[in-house]
Amino acid sequence: MSTPLEEHSKEELIEIIKSLKKQKKFGLVWEDEPEKVAEECKAKLPVLEEASEKEIHSAPNEPTNLIIEGDNYHTLSALNYTHARKIDVIYIDPPYNMGGDWRYNDHIINEENVFKHSLWLSFMSKRLSLAKGLLSSNGIIFISIDDHEFATLKLLCDEVFNSSNYISSCFILDNLKGKTNDNFITSVGHQILVYAKNKNNLSKKGFEKIENIFAQKTEDKFSFEDEYGLYNKITFKKTGQSKNREDRPNMFYPLLEKNGTLSMITEDEYVHIYNSISKTFDDSYLHKLESKYLSQGYKFILPLDSSGKYLRWTSGYPTCKQKIQEGEVFFENGVYQKTRPSASEMLQVYSSGTPKNFMYRPEFSTGTTNLNEIFKNDGIFPYPKPVSLIKQLLKLTNAKNSTVLDFFAGSGTTGQAVLELNKEDGGHRQFILCTNNENQIAEEVTYPRIKTVVTGIRPDGSKYSDGTPANVRYFKTAFVDKERSTDTTREKLVERSADMIRIRENAYEEIESGSINKYYDSKDAFVAVVFDPFSIASTWEEIEKLNTDKKLVKLYIFSYTRDTSAFTDEIPETQLKWESVPIPESILQVYHRLFEEKK
């Protein structure tokens, strides 16, 4: 795909020779093929613009989650302005380079392409380099990958993140049957490469409580063994602290047993029980339900202590239903038990205080099932990752207020995992999902999936769940053409910079005013985008009236230079604290570093 050397001019050949002399002599080397989306940034600058009709707002005190439609190279470039060093967790599931499933410069890269490894490395190196600038000082990145590019990706990540920040490659067992199209030895899973922005920080951040999550257990406590390893029979009835029904009424429900087979009441019956006891603890419906199933020959099993007091189970209704379907539980000697530990418990079997690099749960093979539950369509998206896997990775980081980025978001699994985990543990995580709209995936899969999880209503109008209140905003990448006059370029960029500033400041509520300026309110600041810097005196008078909470004022002032003092000197004496940022210079500085220095 590269231009033959004989077609280059003398000057171009000299530059190529100079470049070759600068290249390292040892390590990962590949022929870097210019990529169309990266080359576009030499002639036009990416910006983000909101599709306001897709806003979802149902949790006023929670952070705002973002879905960004566009090529992830352009999206990551814009995020380097809005979120530099602000991302705590990155999870990506990039194309595995198996052939026929990804594009480079509008070409499908298949197995026969002799440049497939070089092209894939060019593709990934650009994006990982951009992603590195987004990670916070204690940030961590998880990358799913299979055997096709594992070796090259490991070397590439050693370069980008530094080999000293390598944490592990975890094997994820997600397909016990194996892939039917494999030869000789069939594949039953994939790898996840784990790197830190700075591994030295993880002793205090990120993994600081890992000993509590994966506490050591001696092997003599596990007296059973199967193809997955050692395990023990664990009671499903909650013991210890927070074991009473009052503590978690959503984990109280009856189990049914008949002729040695476990089953469950219907979802509607479970909801009715929950509604009747969650506030008033009225058990009249529960007694009616018991009479109904006893008359049908079922055993009506409730979590009780020896005195008959109501306790609770260790899992909620949906999880228990799945465990029964997968044969992971049984009823023995009057006690409801699990046959095998869950993923974290299996890791504990081999643990010495830290998690081992092997992860397994039956749910790790249910990515398609997760998606089908929303769309009722088997073919809407191929090979989606399971929600349970992403939740498990997020639990490893031990950060309930983290910002989580997925720039190969695909069907939106990461977003669903963040929402569900927040609901489970009371966290306040925020997700940013970046995906292109090829085959309308962003508009017809990613966004509808997240909307379904938030609202509880499927795209076809049927009920999916009780909903998970959250705030979501949808943005698209757009571009500002570079003009021959740099001042003209600056003016156009400022005109379209407001949405990027809102994202940067997490300030989404616009305050109406009569001026040409734009004012936004955030939790911590009053944000003013000042298009006419010469009117700063009257602008400040308006800010004083609108900023009723006396928050810090962030002034984004249109300036042709990096110095705004000529304008801010006009601010009258005030008790308000303020900071000024020149626009578009603050944006152009980022883009110059990303696009110009990498030529």
C-alpha positions in Angstrom: 0.0 0.0 0.0 3.0 2.3 0.4 4.2 4.5 -2.5 7.1 2.8 -4.4 10.5 4.5 -3.7 11.0 5.2 -7.4 7.9 7.5 -7.3 9.4 9.8 -4.6 11.2 13.0 -5.4 14.9 13.4 -4.4 13.9 15.6 -1.5 11.4 13.1 -0.2 14.0 10.3 -0.5 16.4 12.4 1.6 13.7 12.8 4.3 13.1 9.0 4.3 16.8 8.3 4.7 17.0 10.8 7.6 13.9 9.2 9.2 15.4 5.7 8.9 18.7 6.9 10.6 16.7 8.2 13.5 14.8 4.9 14.0 15.8 2.6 16.8 17.8 -0.5 16.0 16.2 -2.9 18.4 12.5 -3.4 19.4 9.2 -3.4 17.6 9.6 -2.0 14.1 7.0 -1.8 11.4 6.3 0.2 8.3 4.0 3.0 9.4 1.4 3.5 6.7 -0.2 7.0 6.9 -3.8 6.8 7.9 -6.5 8.9 6.3 -8.2 10.0 9.5 -4.9 11.2 10.9 -3.9 12.9 7.7 -7.2 14.8 7.8 -6.2 16.6 10.9 -3.5 18.4 9.0 -6.2 20.2 7.0 -9.0 20.4 9.5 -9.4 20.4 13.3 -11.8 18.0 15.1 -14.5 19.4 17.4 -17.4 17.9 19.3 -21.0 19.0 18.9 -24.0 17.9 20.8 -27.0 16.1 19.4 -29.3 17.6 22.1 -32.3 15.5 21.0 -30.6 12.4 22.4 -30.1 13.8 25.9 -31.2 11.6 28.8 -31.6 13.3 32.2 -33.0 11.2 35.1 -30.4 11.6 37.9 -29.8 15.2 38.9 -27.1 14.5 41.4 -25.1 12.0 39.3 -22.3 12.7 36.8 -23.0 13.1 33.1 -22.1 10.1 30.9 -21.0 10.7 27.3 -21.6 8.9 24.0 -19.4 10.3 21.2 -20.1 9.3 17.6 -17.1 9.5 15.2 -13.8 7.9 14.3 -12.0 7.3 17.6 -8.8 9.0 16.3 -10.7 12.3 16.1 -12.6 11.6 19.3 -9.4 10.8 21.3 -7.8 14.0 19.9 -10.7 16.1 21.1 -10.7 14.3 24.5 -7.0 15.3 24.9 -8.4 18.8 25.3 -11.4 18.0 27.4 -10.1 15.1 29.5 -6.3 15.2 29.6 -5.1 13.2 32.7 -8.7 12.8 33.9 -9.5 9.2 32.8 -9.1 6.6 35.6 -10.0 3.4 33.7 -9.8 2.5 30.0 -11.2 -0.7 28.7 -11.0 -1.4 24.9 -11.9 -4.4 22.8 -10.1 -3.5 19.5 -10.4 -5.4 16.3 -8.4 -8.6 16.6 -7.0 -8.5 13.1 -8.4 -11.9 12.3 -9.3 -10.8 8.7 -12.4 -9.2 7.3 -13.5 -7.3 10.4 -11.8 -3.9 10.3 -10.9 -1.1 7.9 -7.8 0.9 7.2 -8.0 3.8 4.8 -11.4 2.5 3.6 -9.9 -0.9 2.8 -11.1 -4.2 4.4 -8.0 -5.8 5.9 -8.2 -9.5 5.3 -6.0 -12.5 6.1 -4.2 -12.4 2.8 -3.0 -8.8 3.2 0.8 -9.0 3.6 0.8 -5.7 5.5 -1.9 -6.7 8.0 0.4 -6.6 11.0 2.0 -3.3 10.1 -1.3 -1.7 9.3 -2.8 -3.0 12.6 0.2 -1.7 14.5 0.0 1.7 12.8 -3.7 1.8 13.6 -3.3 0.9 17.3 -0.2 2.9 18.0 -1.8 6.2 17.1 -4.8 5.5 19.3 -2.9 4.2 22.3 -0.5 7.2 22.2 -3.5 9.5 22.3 -5.1 7.4 25.1 -2.0 7.6 27.2 -2.4 11.3 27.6 -5.9 10.8 29.0 -4.9 8.5 31.8 -4.8 10.0 35.3 -1.6 9.5 37.4 -3.2 6.3 38.9 -5.0 5.3 35.7 -5.1 1.8 34.4 -5.9 0.3 30.9 -7.4 -3.1 30.1 -7.1 -4.3 26.5 -8.8 -7.4 25.3 -6.9 -9.3 22.6 -6.5 -12.8 21.1 -3.6 -14.8 19.8 -3.5 -13.0 16.4 -1.9 -9.8 17.7 -1.1 -10.5 21.3 2.7 -10.6 20.9 2.8 -7.4 18.8 0.4 -5.6 21.1 2.4 -6.5 24.2 5.6 -5.0 22.6 3.6 -2.0 21.4 2.2 -1.3 24.9 5.7 -1.7 26.4 6.7 1.2 24.1 3.7 3.4 24.7 3.2 2.9 28.4 6.7 1.7 29.3 7.4 -1.9 30.1 7.9 -0.9 33.8 4.1 -0.2 33.9 3.1 -3.6 32.7 0.9 -5.3 35.3 -0.3 -8.6 33.8 -1.9 -10.5 30.9 -5.0 -12.1 32.3 -6.5 -15.1 30.6 -10.3 -14.9 30.3 -12.0 -18.3 30.0 -15.2 -17.4 28.2 -15.9 -20.3 25.8 -15.7 -23.8 27.3 -16.9 -25.5 24.1 -14.1 -23.9 22.1 -14.3 -22.2 18.7 -15.5 -24.6 16.1 -13.3 -23.1 13.4 -10.0 -23.6 15.2 -7.5 -26.2 14.0 -5.4 -28.6 16.1 -6.0 -26.8 19.5 -9.2 -24.9 19.9 -9.3 -21.6 21.7 -11.5 -21.3 24.8 -10.8 -17.6 25.7 -8.8 -14.5 25.2 -6.2 -12.4 27.0 -6.5 -9.0 28.6 -3.4 -6.9 28.8 -3.2 -4.6 31.8 -1.0 -1.5 32.1 -0.8 1.4 34.5 0.0 5.0 33.8 2.4 4.7 36.7 2.5 1.4 38.5 4.2 2.9 41.5 0.9 4.7 42.3 -1.2 1.6 42.5 0.1 0.7 45.9 -1.9 3.7 47.2 -4.5 3.9 44.5 -6.4 1.5 42.3 -5.4 -1.9 43.8 -5.0 -0.7 47.4 -7.6 -3.0 48.9 -7.0 -6.0 46.7 -6.2 -8.1 49.8 -9.7 -7.5 51.0 -11.3 -8.4 47.7 -9.3 -11.6 47.2 -8.5 -12.7 50.7 -6.3 -15.7 51.0 -8.0 -19.0 51.6 -6.1 -22.2 52.3 -6.7 -25.1 50.0 -7.8 -27.5 52.8 -11.1 -25.5 52.9 -11.9 -26.6 49.3 -12.6 -30.3 49.4 -14.1 -30.7 45.9 -12.5 -30.4 42.5 -13.7 -30.3 38.9 -12.4 -29.2 35.5 -12.2 -25.6 36.7 -10.2 -26.3 39.9 -10.8 -26.6 43.6 -14.1 -25.5 45.1 -16.3 -25.8 48.1 -20.1 -26.0 48.6 -21.1 -22.5 49.8 -24.5 -21.7 51.4 -26.7 -19.4 49.5 -28.3 -18.0 52.7 -26.5 -14.9 54.0 -24.6 -15.2 57.2 -22.7 -12.7 59.3 -23.4 -9.0 59.1 -26.3 -7.5 57.1 -28.0 -10.9 56.9 -31.5 -9.8 57.8 -34.3 -9.2 55.3 -34.5 -5.6 56.4 -31.0 -5.0 55.2 -31.5 -6.0 51.6 -35.2 -6.7 50.8 -34.4 -7.1 47.1 -32.5 -10.3 48.1 -35.6 -11.8 49.8 -37.8 -14.2 47.8 -38.9 -17.8 47.9 -37.2 -20.7 46.0 -39.3 -23.6 44.7 -38.3 -27.2 44.8 -40.2 -30.2 43.3 -38.9 -33.7 42.5 -35.3 -32.6 43.1 -35.5 -29.6 40.7 -35.1 -26.0 41.8 -37.1 -23.2 40.2 -38.2 -19.7 40.9 -41.4 -17.7 41.2 -42.2 -15.4 38.3 -40.6 -11.9 38.0 -44.0 -10.3 38.5 -44.5 -12.2 41.7 -41.0 -11.3 42.9 -41.7 -7.6 42.2 -45.0 -7.8 44.1 -43.2 -9.3 47.1 -40.5 -6.7 47.0 -43.1 -3.8 46.8 -45.1 -5.2 49.6 -42.1 -5.6 52.0 -39.6 -2.9 51.0 -41.4 -0.2 53.0 -44.1 -1.7 55.2 -43.0 -5.4 55.5 -46.5 -6.5 54.7 -46.3 -10.3 54.4 -49.9 -11.0 53.4 -49.0 -11.5 49.7 -46.1 -13.7 50.6 -48.5 -16.0 52.6 -50.9 -16.2 49.7 -48.1 -17.1 47.3 -46.9 -19.8 49.7 -50.4 -21.4 49.8 -50.6 -21.3 46.0 -47.3 -23.2 45.4 -47.7 -25.6 48.3 -51.0 -26.7 46.7 -49.2 -27.4 43.5 -46.7 -29.7 45.2 -43.7 -27.4 45.6 -41.6 -26.8 48.6 -41.7 -23.1 49.4 -38.1 -22.3 50.6 -37.4 -19.1 52.4 -34.1 -17.9 54.0 -34.8 -18.4 57.7 -32.7 -18.8 60.8 -33.3 -21.5 63.5 -36.0 -19.4 65.2 -37.9 -18.8 62.0 -36.7 -15.2 61.5 -36.5 -13.9 58.0 -33.0 -13.6 56.6 -31.9 -13.0 53.0 -30.1 -14.7 50.2 -26.6 -13.7 49.0 -27.8 -12.7 45.5 -30.7 -10.9 44.0 -33.5 -12.4 41.9 -31.9 -12.1 38.4 -28.5 -13.6 39.5 -30.2 -16.5 41.3 -32.3 -17.3 38.3 -29.2 -17.4 36.1 -27.3 -19.6 38.6 -30.2 -22.1 38.6 -30.3 -22.2 34.8 -26.6 -22.8 34.6 -26.8 -25.6 37.2 -24.5 -23.8 39.6 -26.7 -24.4 42.6 -28.5 -27.3 44.4 -30.6 -28.1 47.5 -28.9 -30.5 49.9 -29.8 -31.5 53.5 -32.3 -28.6 53.8 -29.7 -26.0 52.7 -29.6 -24.2 49.4 -26.0 -24.2 48.2 -23.8 -23.3 45.3 -21.8 -26.1 43.6 -18.9 -23.8 42.6 -17.6 -20.5 43.8 -18.1 -17.4 41.6 -15.2 -15.8 39.7 -13.7 -13.9 42.7 -14.1 -17.0 44.9 -12.3 -19.2 42.3 -9.5 -16.7 42.2 -9.4 -16.9 46.0 -8.7 -20.6 45.7 -5.3 -19.9 44.1 -4.8 -16.6 45.8 -2.0 -15.4 48.0 -3.4 -12.0 48.6 -3.6 -10.7 45.0 -5.7 -11.9 42.1 -4.2 -14.4 39.8 -4.2 -13.9 36.0 -7.0 -16.3 35.3 -10.6 -15.3 35.4 -13.7 -17.5 34.8 -17.4 -17.2 35.3 -20.1 -18.9 33.3 -21.5 -15.4 32.6 -18.3 -14.5 30.7 -19.8 -16.3 27.7 -23.1 -14.4 27.8 -22.2 -11.2 25.8 -24.7 -12.0 23.1 -27.3 -13.0 25.6 -26.9 -9.6 27.4 -27.5 -7.8 24.1 -30.4 -10.0 23.0 -32.2 -9.3 26.2 -32.4 -5.7 25.1 -32.9 -6.0 21.3 -34.4 -9.5 21.0 -32.3 -9.8 17.8 -29.5 -12.4 17.6 -27.6 -10.7 14.8 -27.6 -7.1 15.8 -23.9 -7.0 16.8 -21.3 -9.8 16.5 -19.3 -11.0 19.5 -20.2 -8.4 22.1 -18.3 -8.6 25.4 -20.3 -9.7 28.5 -21.4 -7.1 31.0 -20.2 -9.3 33.9 -16.6 -9.3 32.6 -16.4 -5.5 32.4 -17.9 -5.2 35.9 -15.3 -7.6 37.3 -12.5 -5.5 35.8 -14.0 -2.3 37.3 -14.2 -4.0 40.7 -10.5 -4.7 40.5 -9.7 -1.0 40.3 -11.6 -0.4 43.6 -12.6 3.1 42.6 -16.4 3.9 42.8 -16.0 7.5 41.5 -13.9 6.8 38.4 -14.2 8.0 34.9 -14.3 5.0 32.5 -13.4 5.3 28.8 -14.0 2.8 26.0 -12.9 4.1 22.6 -13.9 0.9 20.8 -17.3 1.0 22.4 -19.1 -1.1 19.8 -22.5 -2.2 21.2 -22.0 -0.3 24.5 -21.2 -3.1 26.9 -18.9 -0.9 29.0 -21.6 1.7 29.5 -24.1 -0.9 30.7 -21.5 -2.4 33.0 -20.8 1.0 34.6 -24.5 1.8 35.1 -25.3 -1.6 36.6 -22.3 -1.6 38.9 -23.2 1.9 40.2 -26.6 0.6 41.0 -25.2 -2.4 42.8 -22.6 -0.7 45.0 -23.7 2.9 45.2 -20.9 4.1 43.0 -20.7 7.3 41.0 -18.7 6.1 38.0 -19.0 8.0 34.7 -18.6 6.4 31.3 -17.4 7.9 28.0 -18.2 5.6 25.0 -16.6 6.4 21.6 -17.7 4.6 18.5 -18.1 5.3 14.8 -21.5 5.0 13.1 -20.6 2.4 10.5 -23.7 0.5 9.7 -25.5 2.9 12.1 -24.1 1.1 15.1 -23.9 4.3 17.3 -27.4 5.4 16.6 -29.1 2.0 16.3 -27.2 -0.1 18.8 -25.0 1.8 21.3 -27.4 4.6 22.1 -30.6 2.5 22.2 -28.8 0.0 24.5 -27.8 2.6 27.0 -31.2 4.3 26.8 -32.9 0.9 27.5 -30.7 0.4 30.6 -31.4 3.9 31.9 -35.2 4.0 31.2 -36.0 0.3 31.5 -37.9 0.4 28.2 -36.6 -1.5 25.2 -36.6 0.0 21.7 -39.7 -1.9 20.8 -41.5 -0.4 23.8 -41.6 -3.5 26.0 -40.3 -3.4 29.6 -36.7 -4.5 30.2 -36.2 -3.5 33.8 -37.2 -1.0 36.5 -34.5 1.3 34.9 -31.3 2.7 36.2 -31.5 6.5 36.5 -28.5 8.3 34.9 -27.6 11.3 32.8 -26.4 10.8 29.2 -25.4 13.3 26.5 -24.6 12.4 22.9 -22.0 14.2 20.9 -20.7 13.9 17.3 -17.3 14.7 15.8 -17.2 17.6 13.4 -14.5 19.7 11.8 -13.2 23.2 11.4 -11.2 23.7 8.1 -7.8 25.2 8.4 -7.9 28.4 6.4 -4.9 30.2 4.7 -5.4 32.9 7.3 -4.7 31.6 10.7 -6.9 34.3 12.3 -9.8 33.1 10.2 -9.2 29.6 11.5 -9.2 30.9 15.0 -12.4 32.7 14.6 -14.2 29.6 13.2 -12.8 27.4 15.9 -14.0 29.7 18.7 -17.5 29.7 17.1 -17.7 26.0 17.5 -15.8 25.5 20.7 -18.6 25.9 23.2 -19.6 22.2 23.4 -15.9 21.1 24.0 -15.7 23.7 26.8 -18.9 22.4 28.4 -17.5 18.9 28.3 -14.1 20.0 29.8 -15.8 21.9 32.6 -18.7 19.3 33.1 -21.0 22.3 32.7 -24.1 21.3 30.7 -26.8 23.6 31.9 -26.9 26.8 29.8 -28.0 30.0 31.6 -30.1 32.2 29.5 -28.9 35.8 29.0 -29.3 38.6 26.6 -25.7 38.8 25.5 -23.8 37.1 22.6 -21.7 35.3 25.2 -22.6 31.8 26.5 -22.9 31.0 30.2 -23.0 27.5 31.8 -23.4 26.2 35.3 -21.5 23.3 36.7 -21.2 21.8 40.2 -18.0 23.7 41.0 -17.9 26.7 38.6 -19.7 29.4 36.6 -18.4 29.0 33.1 -18.5 32.0 30.7 -17.5 31.7 27.0 -16.7 35.3 26.0 -16.8 35.9 22.2 -16.4 39.6 22.5 -13.3 40.2 24.7 -13.6 44.0 24.4 -16.9 44.0 26.3 -15.5 42.4 29.4 -16.7 45.2 31.7 -20.3 44.7 30.7 -19.9 41.0 30.6 -18.6 41.0 34.1 -21.6 43.0 35.3 -23.9 40.3 33.7 -21.8 37.5 35.4 -22.3 39.2 38.8 -26.1 39.1 38.3 -26.2 35.5 36.9 -23.7 33.8 39.3 -26.1 33.9 42.2 -24.2 31.1 44.1 -20.9 33.1 43.9 -19.0 30.1 42.3 -15.6 30.3 40.8 -15.8 32.0 37.4 -14.0 30.2 34.5 -13.6 32.8 31.7 -12.9 31.3 28.3 -12.0 34.5 26.4 -11.5 34.8 22.6 -8.0 35.9 22.0 -5.6 35.8 19.1 -2.7 35.2 21.6 -2.1 33.2 24.7 -2.3 36.3 26.9 -5.7 37.5 28.0 -4.5 40.1 30.5 -5.3 43.0 28.2 -8.9 42.0 28.5 -9.1 40.8 32.1 -7.5 44.1 33.3 -10.9 45.6 32.5 -12.6 43.4 35.2 -13.8 45.7 37.9 -13.1 45.1 41.6 -15.0 42.0 42.7 -15.3 39.5 45.5 -15.7 36.7 43.0 -12.8 34.4 42.3 -12.0 33.9 38.6 -9.6 32.2 36.2 -9.1 33.0 32.5 -8.4 30.7 29.6 -7.6 31.9 26.1 -9.6 30.3 23.3 -8.9 29.0 20.8 -5.2 29.0 21.9 -5.8 26.4 24.6 -7.3 24.1 22.0 -4.7 24.9 19.4 -1.8 24.1 21.8 -3.1 20.6 22.3 -3.7 20.0 18.6 -0.3 21.4 17.7 1.3 18.9 20.1 -0.8 16.0 18.7 -0.7 16.7 15.0 2.3 18.8 14.2 5.0 17.3 16.4 4.2 13.8 15.1 4.8 14.6 11.4 
